Amino acid sequence: MNRAFGVQVTIGGETAQAYPLVVLATGERDAEMVAARAAGAEALATTLRELTPEEAAQYGLDLARHGDTKALPSLNL
């Protein structure tokens, strides 16, 4: 069964930047692998939390589609 997760992906070595994603996966580790694969070879992913089904719907995620991923806006502070 797929669940939605909030994941942070870090890309860029010394000038690394973190990007928020929402991901549909079977568990936390799977969410990290899906997010890292979507972001590229240099990416490191960390699961922040599991989202509720209502939150998944707000992001337009289809719980039937494993690997569905949406990038969220990030702040440049």
N, CA, C and O atoms as CSV, one atom per row, in Angstrom:
chain,resi,resn,atom,element,x,y,z
A,1,MET,N,N,0.836,-1.189,0.000
A,1,MET,CA,C,0.000,0.000,0.000
A,1,MET,C,C,0.878,1.248,0.000
A,1,MET,O,O,1.813,1.353,0.794
A,2,ASN,N,N,0.583,2.181,-0.877
A,2,ASN,CA,C,1.347,3.421,-0.963
A,2,ASN,C,C,0.892,4.413,0.099
A,2,ASN,O,O,-0.282,4.490,0.460
A,3,ARG,N,N,1.871,5.166,0.582
A,3,ARG,CA,C,1.610,6.247,1.535
A,3,ARG,C,C,2.395,7.466,1.057
A,3,ARG,O,O,3.363,7.341,0.306
A,4,ALA,N,N,1.971,8.629,1.494
A,4,ALA,CA,C,2.634,9.871,1.090
A,4,ALA,C,C,3.624,10.304,2.167
A,4,ALA,O,O,3.360,10.180,3.363
A,5,PHE,N,N,4.773,10.815,1.714
A,5,PHE,CA,C,5.823,11.261,2.631
A,5,PHE,C,C,6.355,12.614,2.194
A,5,PHE,O,O,6.443,12.907,1.002
A,6,GLY,N,N,6.708,13.434,3.174
A,6,GLY,CA,C,7.448,14.653,2.924
A,6,GLY,C,C,8.925,14.294,2.998
A,6,GLY,O,O,9.380,13.719,3.986
A,7,VAL,N,N,9.669,14.633,1.956
A,7,VAL,CA,C,11.079,14.257,1.858
A,7,VAL,C,C,11.895,15.496,1.520
A,7,VAL,O,O,11.459,16.349,0.747
A,8,GLN,N,N,13.072,15.583,2.103
A,8,GLN,CA,C,14.017,16.650,1.779
A,8,GLN,C,C,15.145,16.043,0.955
A,8,GLN,O,O,15.761,15.057,1.361
A,9,VAL,N,N,15.409,16.635,-0.202
A,9,VAL,CA,C,16.481,16.163,-1.074
A,9,VAL,C,C,17.576,17.216,-1.079
A,9,VAL,O,O,17.308,18.400,-1.282
A,10,THR,N,N,18.804,16.786,-0.855
A,10,THR,CA,C,19.954,17.677,-0.875
A,10,THR,C,C,20.791,17.362,-2.104
A,10,THR,O,O,21.149,16.210,-2.351
A,11,ILE,N,N,21.097,18.404,-2.868
A,11,ILE,CA,C,21.851,18.254,-4.106
A,11,ILE,C,C,22.974,19.281,-4.119
A,11,ILE,O,O,22.771,20.431,-3.730
A,12,GLY,N,N,24.155,18.869,-4.564
A,12,GLY,CA,C,25.156,19.878,-4.857
A,12,GLY,C,C,26.465,19.870,-4.121
A,12,GLY,O,O,27.169,20.878,-4.189
A,13,GLY,N,N,26.856,18.834,-3.429
A,13,GLY,CA,C,28.183,18.777,-2.815
A,13,GLY,C,C,28.456,19.940,-1.882
A,13,GLY,O,O,27.711,20.158,-0.926
A,14,GLU,N,N,29.536,20.703,-2.154
A,14,GLU,CA,C,29.952,21.807,-1.281
A,14,GLU,C,C,28.947,22.953,-1.258
A,14,GLU,O,O,28.797,23.624,-0.237
A,15,THR,N,N,28.263,23.179,-2.364
A,15,THR,CA,C,27.265,24.245,-2.429
A,15,THR,C,C,25.860,23.646,-2.354
A,15,THR,O,O,24.947,24.082,-3.056
A,16,ALA,N,N,25.705,22.655,-1.505
A,16,ALA,CA,C,24.468,21.884,-1.407
A,16,ALA,C,C,23.269,22.753,-1.065
A,16,ALA,O,O,23.342,23.676,-0.254
A,17,GLN,N,N,22.168,22.421,-1.712
A,17,GLN,CA,C,20.899,23.059,-1.407
A,17,GLN,C,C,19.874,21.970,-1.149
A,17,GLN,O,O,19.923,20.897,-1.751
A,18,ALA,N,N,18.936,22.260,-0.239
A,18,ALA,CA,C,17.892,21.300,0.109
A,18,ALA,C,C,16.593,21.696,-0.580
A,18,ALA,O,O,16.249,22.876,-0.658
A,19,TYR,N,N,15.884,20.697,-1.075
A,19,TYR,CA,C,14.628,20.903,-1.779
A,19,TYR,C,C,13.555,19.996,-1.182
A,19,TYR,O,O,13.813,18.816,-0.945
A,20,PRO,N,N,12.356,20.526,-0.936
A,20,PRO,CA,C,11.271,19.703,-0.401
A,20,PRO,C,C,10.486,19.019,-1.520
A,20,PRO,O,O,10.203,19.617,-2.557
A,21,LEU,N,N,10.146,17.762,-1.285
A,21,LEU,CA,C,9.321,16.983,-2.205
A,21,LEU,C,C,8.251,16.261,-1.415
A,21,LEU,O,O,8.396,16.036,-0.214
A,22,VAL,N,N,7.176,15.901,-2.095
A,22,VAL,CA,C,6.224,14.943,-1.552
A,22,VAL,C,C,6.279,13.735,-2.482
A,22,VAL,O,O,6.332,13.876,-3.704
A,23,VAL,N,N,6.265,12.546,-1.882
A,23,VAL,CA,C,6.510,11.312,-2.614
A,23,VAL,C,C,5.524,10.239,-2.176
A,23,VAL,O,O,5.183,10.150,-0.997
A,24,LEU,N,N,5.066,9.425,-3.123
A,24,LEU,CA,C,4.259,8.248,-2.794
A,24,LEU,C,C,5.155,7.030,-2.829
A,24,LEU,O,O,5.819,6.759,-3.830
A,25,ALA,N,N,5.167,6.297,-1.727
A,25,ALA,CA,C,6.035,5.130,-1.609
A,25,ALA,C,C,5.436,4.158,-0.603
A,25,ALA,O,O,4.432,4.452,0.046
A,26,THR,N,N,6.069,2.997,-0.485
A,26,THR,CA,C,5.562,1.972,0.437
A,26,THR,C,C,6.043,2.175,1.865
A,26,THR,O,O,5.457,1.617,2.792
A,27,GLY,N,N,7.089,2.955,2.062
A,27,GLY,CA,C,7.630,3.212,3.391
A,27,GLY,C,C,8.656,4.328,3.333
A,27,GLY,O,O,8.923,4.875,2.263
A,28,GLU,N,N,9.232,4.669,4.477
A,28,GLU,CA,C,10.182,5.780,4.549
A,28,GLU,C,C,11.409,5.565,3.667
A,28,GLU,O,O,11.803,6.454,2.912
A,29,ARG,N,N,12.003,4.392,3.768
A,29,ARG,CA,C,13.213,4.120,2.972
A,29,ARG,C,C,12.902,4.136,1.480
A,29,ARG,O,O,13.688,4.649,0.684
A,30,ASP,N,N,11.762,3.579,1.104
A,30,ASP,CA,C,11.342,3.598,-0.298
A,30,ASP,C,C,11.141,5.032,-0.767
A,30,ASP,O,O,11.511,5.370,-1.891
A,31,ALA,N,N,10.556,5.883,0.081
A,31,ALA,CA,C,10.360,7.289,-0.267
A,31,ALA,C,C,11.692,7.980,-0.521
A,31,ALA,O,O,11.808,8.779,-1.450
A,32,GLU,N,N,12.690,7.684,0.289
A,32,GLU,CA,C,14.018,8.272,0.106
A,32,GLU,C,C,14.639,7.816,-1.211
A,32,GLU,O,O,15.256,8.614,-1.916
A,33,MET,N,N,14.478,6.539,-1.543
A,33,MET,CA,C,15.038,6.025,-2.802
A,33,MET,C,C,14.333,6.639,-4.006
A,33,MET,O,O,14.986,7.005,-4.984
A,34,VAL,N,N,13.003,6.754,-3.946
A,34,VAL,CA,C,12.240,7.357,-5.046
A,34,VAL,C,C,12.661,8.815,-5.238
A,34,VAL,O,O,12.898,9.244,-6.367
A,35,ALA,N,N,12.754,9.573,-4.156
A,35,ALA,CA,C,13.119,10.991,-4.230
A,35,ALA,C,C,14.534,11.173,-4.764
A,35,ALA,O,O,14.771,12.028,-5.617
A,36,ALA,N,N,15.471,10.378,-4.271
A,36,ALA,CA,C,16.863,10.486,-4.731
A,36,ALA,C,C,16.962,10.141,-6.211
A,36,ALA,O,O,17.686,10.804,-6.954
A,37,ARG,N,N,16.251,9.125,-6.638
A,37,ARG,CA,C,16.258,8.734,-8.054
A,37,ARG,C,C,15.681,9.855,-8.912
A,37,ARG,O,O,16.200,10.127,-9.994
A,38,ALA,N,N,14.623,10.504,-8.451
A,38,ALA,CA,C,13.999,11.593,-9.208
A,38,ALA,C,C,14.920,12.808,-9.303
A,38,ALA,O,O,14.891,13.531,-10.299
A,39,ALA,N,N,15.739,13.037,-8.269
A,39,ALA,CA,C,16.583,14.232,-8.215
A,39,ALA,C,C,17.940,14.057,-8.894
A,39,ALA,O,O,18.587,15.051,-9.222
A,40,GLY,N,N,18.380,12.834,-9.109
A,40,GLY,CA,C,19.647,12.620,-9.805
A,40,GLY,C,C,20.698,11.930,-8.964
A,40,GLY,O,O,20.523,11.725,-7.763
A,41,ALA,N,N,21.790,11.576,-9.612
A,41,ALA,CA,C,22.825,10.736,-9.011
A,41,ALA,C,C,23.487,11.344,-7.773
A,41,ALA,O,O,23.911,10.604,-6.886
A,42,GLU,N,N,23.584,12.640,-7.693
A,42,GLU,CA,C,24.270,13.297,-6.576
A,42,GLU,C,C,23.354,13.593,-5.392
A,42,GLU,O,O,23.794,14.195,-4.412
A,43,ALA,N,N,22.107,13.188,-5.464
A,43,ALA,CA,C,21.117,13.563,-4.456
A,43,ALA,C,C,21.141,12.654,-3.239
A,43,ALA,O,O,21.349,11.446,-3.346
A,44,LEU,N,N,20.924,13.260,-2.087
A,44,LEU,CA,C,20.722,12.546,-0.825
A,44,LEU,C,C,19.342,12.917,-0.316
A,44,LEU,O,O,18.982,14.095,-0.303
A,45,ALA,N,N,18.559,11.921,0.106
A,45,ALA,CA,C,17.191,12.184,0.536
A,45,ALA,C,C,16.985,11.752,1.977
A,45,ALA,O,O,17.547,10.757,2.434
A,46,THR,N,N,16.162,12.527,2.686
A,46,THR,CA,C,15.801,12.238,4.064
A,46,THR,C,C,14.293,12.401,4.220
A,46,THR,O,O,13.733,13.436,3.859
A,47,THR,N,N,13.642,11.376,4.759
A,47,THR,CA,C,12.209,11.468,5.003
A,47,THR,C,C,11.969,12.320,6.244
A,47,THR,O,O,12.572,12.091,7.293
A,48,LEU,N,N,11.084,13.304,6.114
A,48,LEU,CA,C,10.768,14.182,7.236
A,48,LEU,C,C,9.563,13.671,8.015
A,48,LEU,O,O,9.583,13.639,9.246
A,49,ARG,N,N,8.508,13.271,7.297
A,49,ARG,CA,C,7.333,12.731,7.983
A,49,ARG,C,C,6.377,12.113,6.980
A,49,ARG,O,O,6.444,12.380,5.780
A,50,GLU,N,N,5.483,11.278,7.504
A,50,GLU,CA,C,4.411,10.717,6.688
A,50,GLU,C,C,3.257,11.717,6.643
A,50,GLU,O,O,2.908,12.314,7.662
A,51,LEU,N,N,2.672,11.895,5.470
A,51,LEU,CA,C,1.550,12.796,5.292
A,51,LEU,C,C,0.240,12.036,5.453
A,51,LEU,O,O,0.186,10.825,5.237
A,52,THR,N,N,-0.798,12.739,5.827
A,52,THR,CA,C,-2.119,12.132,5.906
A,52,THR,C,C,-2.673,11.976,4.483
A,52,THR,O,O,-2.203,12.641,3.560
A,53,PRO,N,N,-3.665,11.106,4.306
A,53,PRO,CA,C,-4.297,11.000,2.985
A,53,PRO,C,C,-4.880,12.342,2.510
A,53,PRO,O,O,-4.879,12.629,1.313
A,54,GLU,N,N,-5.368,13.146,3.432
A,54,GLU,CA,C,-5.905,14.457,3.079
A,54,GLU,C,C,-4.804,15.377,2.552
A,54,GLU,O,O,-5.007,16.107,1.581
A,55,GLU,N,N,-3.640,15.338,3.198
A,55,GLU,CA,C,-2.511,16.144,2.720
A,55,GLU,C,C,-2.062,15.675,1.343
A,55,GLU,O,O,-1.756,16.494,0.477
A,56,ALA,N,N,-2.020,14.361,1.134
A,56,ALA,CA,C,-1.647,13.820,-0.180
A,56,ALA,C,C,-2.596,14.343,-1.251
A,56,ALA,O,O,-2.160,14.719,-2.339
A,57,ALA,N,N,-3.891,14.367,-0.948
A,57,ALA,CA,C,-4.885,14.866,-1.901
A,57,ALA,C,C,-4.684,16.356,-2.179
A,57,ALA,O,O,-4.875,16.803,-3.310
A,58,GLN,N,N,-4.301,17.127,-1.161
A,58,GLN,CA,C,-4.054,18.554,-1.358
A,58,GLN,C,C,-2.916,18.793,-2.338
A,58,GLN,O,O,-2.933,19.774,-3.081
A,59,TYR,N,N,-1.929,17.904,-2.345
A,59,TYR,CA,C,-0.802,18.032,-3.270
A,59,TYR,C,C,-1.091,17.397,-4.629
A,59,TYR,O,O,-0.246,17.433,-5.524
A,60,GLY,N,N,-2.279,16.819,-4.786
A,60,GLY,CA,C,-2.645,16.213,-6.059
A,60,GLY,C,C,-1.991,14.873,-6.314
A,60,GLY,O,O,-1.851,14.463,-7.466
A,61,LEU,N,N,-1.587,14.180,-5.255
A,61,LEU,CA,C,-0.968,12.864,-5.399
A,61,LEU,C,C,-2.039,11.788,-5.520
A,61,LEU,O,O,-3.055,11.834,-4.826
A,62,ASP,N,N,-1.815,10.835,-6.388
A,62,ASP,CA,C,-2.720,9.702,-6.583
A,62,ASP,C,C,-2.143,8.526,-5.807
A,62,ASP,O,O,-1.103,7.987,-6.186
A,63,LEU,N,N,-2.802,8.121,-4.729
A,63,LEU,CA,C,-2.277,7.062,-3.860
A,63,LEU,C,C,-2.094,5.726,-4.578
A,63,LEU,O,O,-1.444,4.827,-4.045
A,64,ALA,N,N,-2.646,5.587,-5.760
A,64,ALA,CA,C,-2.480,4.347,-6.520
A,64,ALA,C,C,-1.199,4.354,-7.359
A,64,ALA,O,O,-0.831,3.323,-7.923
A,65,ARG,N,N,-0.519,5.492,-7.452
A,65,ARG,CA,C,0.656,5.613,-8.326
A,65,ARG,C,C,1.957,5.643,-7.524
A,65,ARG,O,O,2.414,6.715,-7.128
A,66,HIS,N,N,2.541,4.498,-7.288
A,66,HIS,CA,C,3.825,4.431,-6.592
A,66,HIS,C,C,4.840,5.280,-7.344
A,66,HIS,O,O,4.924,5.228,-8.571
A,67,GLY,N,N,5.606,6.057,-6.597
A,67,GLY,CA,C,6.653,6.879,-7.188
A,67,GLY,C,C,6.192,8.246,-7.644
A,67,GLY,O,O,7.004,9.040,-8.120
A,68,ASP,N,N,4.900,8.544,-7.510
A,68,ASP,CA,C,4.406,9.878,-7.849
A,68,ASP,C,C,5.143,10.879,-6.965
A,68,ASP,O,O,5.183,10.719,-5.745
A,69,THR,N,N,5.720,11.900,-7.569
A,69,THR,CA,C,6.553,12.857,-6.845
A,69,THR,C,C,6.205,14.271,-7.275
A,69,THR,O,O,6.010,14.533,-8.462
A,70,LYS,N,N,6.128,15.173,-6.323
A,70,LYS,CA,C,5.873,16.590,-6.609
A,70,LYS,C,C,6.906,17.423,-5.872
A,70,LYS,O,O,7.135,17.235,-4.677
A,71,ALA,N,N,7.530,18.351,-6.598
A,71,ALA,CA,C,8.457,19.289,-5.970
A,71,ALA,C,C,7.643,20.422,-5.356
A,71,ALA,O,O,6.668,20.891,-5.943
A,72,LEU,N,N,8.049,20.847,-4.184
A,72,LEU,CA,C,7.394,21.953,-3.494
A,72,LEU,C,C,8.255,23.201,-3.622
A,72,LEU,O,O,9.467,23.101,-3.811
A,73,PRO,N,N,7.650,24.359,-3.523
A,73,PRO,CA,C,8.451,25.589,-3.569
A,73,PRO,C,C,9.413,25.625,-2.376
A,73,PRO,O,O,9.070,25.197,-1.274
A,74,SER,N,N,10.608,26.138,-2.613
A,74,SER,CA,C,11.549,26.289,-1.502
A,74,SER,C,C,11.852,27.776,-1.336
A,74,SER,O,O,11.876,28.535,-2.305
A,75,LEU,N,N,12.080,28.165,-0.101
A,75,LEU,CA,C,12.375,29.555,0.195
A,75,LEU,C,C,13.861,29.805,0.048
A,75,LEU,O,O,14.679,28.970,0.434
A,76,ASN,N,N,14.208,30.936,-0.502
A,76,ASN,CA,C,15.601,31.331,-0.650
A,76,ASN,C,C,15.875,32.446,0.355
A,76,ASN,O,O,15.857,33.630,0.019
A,77,LEU,N,N,16.129,32.037,1.593
A,77,LEU,CA,C,16.303,33.022,2.675
A,77,LEU,C,C,17.741,33.417,2.849
A,77,LEU,O,O,18.056,34.235,3.713
